[in-house]
Amino acid sequence: MTVTTTLGAAALPGLAPECRPAVRPGDVRPGILHLGLGAFHRAHQAVYTEAAVAASGGDWGIVGVAPRSREIVDKLRAQDRLYSVLTVGGGPDHARAVGIMAGLGHVAGDPYGILAAITDPAIRIVSLTVTEKAYRLGPDGKLLLDDALRAELTGASPPVSVPALLARALLVREAPLTVLCCDNLQGNGPRIRGMVEQALEVAGARLPAGVEFPATMVDRIVPATSADHLRRAAAALGAQDSVPVVAEPFHQWVIEDRFPGGRPDWGAAGAIMTGEVGSWELLKLRALNSVHSACAYLGALAGREMIAEALELPGMGGFLRRFLAEDIAPTIDPPAGVTVRGYGETALERFANRELGHRTHQVAMDGTQKLPHRLLGTIADRRRAGAVPVWAALVLAGWMRFVRGYADDGSALPLDDPLAARIGAVVAAAPDTAQGLVDALLGLTEVFPAALAGDAELRAELIRWVAELDRHGAAATIAAAGR
């Protein structure tokens, strides 16, 4: 059936009841300004906020602001600020329109208008999904200050960056404000607070009272929208949507409950409101992200293009469950009511969703940035406890074999990593043996702390696993590990 209706306010009465938004655009006054109109925000925080307002009320409409490109702003305006979320996997497609957007803005086109909106007392929360780069922080947490940013912070040029928008607004704002980072950054609340404090110092001011920066942990897989998704979204919704977002059924939001100006009742929408986010963050990094990386590196070596295909390798499920139970679980004190094994099982179910389109090479990107947080902490904790983390060592050995640049069948494995040139140089200079590879890569001081690099037992275990991968290939090694 061809769908000819275009999504907009006039189309809502013709949609099936389960496809209509829980609130209509214009019915809820704005209380949140969100920087970043990408797919993740629209499939995650906006959905939670709409459900919270529908359940408990409140003036918590979202003013969605695009930092650079205005394409999404223009398309949403043409649809009366409506869009849909297409949920895929675990059953038939389901699409529902979202109507929580109470306004739209564009930083590059109207920086002073966005600045004025942030200073408006009606806006009590500024939330952000802008990716790590937009915060202008170096690895040491210091603001990357150049002449252009200094000019923005001191008023010599329009405020178009995230640090300048927040700092310039706080120079004049009098009402309480919560700055809520929803980017997937470790310790995101304190990190963004540090950014704002440094930016204000350049502007000649200090952080005023009544401003809070709660930590958050966000989780939902949101694949890129394809032409097929556009067609499926229209069929499931009953209207053509030019900007649908696609998402898995699972979603989670853990929020540190510090909001001086109030907040939506996100708890009624399923969010976890807590006084401490760190244990959730550690659980995700070690019991979800590290498992994802294991599938990526070992799956790519075995010639599997997709993460879901890697999970289907004989023995992969058994190996990952041993990794979770024997290496990861002893290093985590999980939140109340949660078990590491149960959380890990949910992760495996999610990764098996073929609709998500996660490619092994994609997940394998930026390994030198990801592995210290996802894997090396687990290894270090197990070594401090006197244990040899056998399965974590296999994952790390998989990365070492991956960065050598070829799969078990000889096909090339592209290395997309900030340290790619350095990795290539040290590997090329080392003997082409398991020991040579391990010793060369453990010498990357940017990645491996001295305690791990100099650990003789860990080194021996890594050499053993690299030799196994060289001799038998990833598929056979995983099959044996998963018995």
Disulfide bonds with the S-S distance in Angstrom:
none
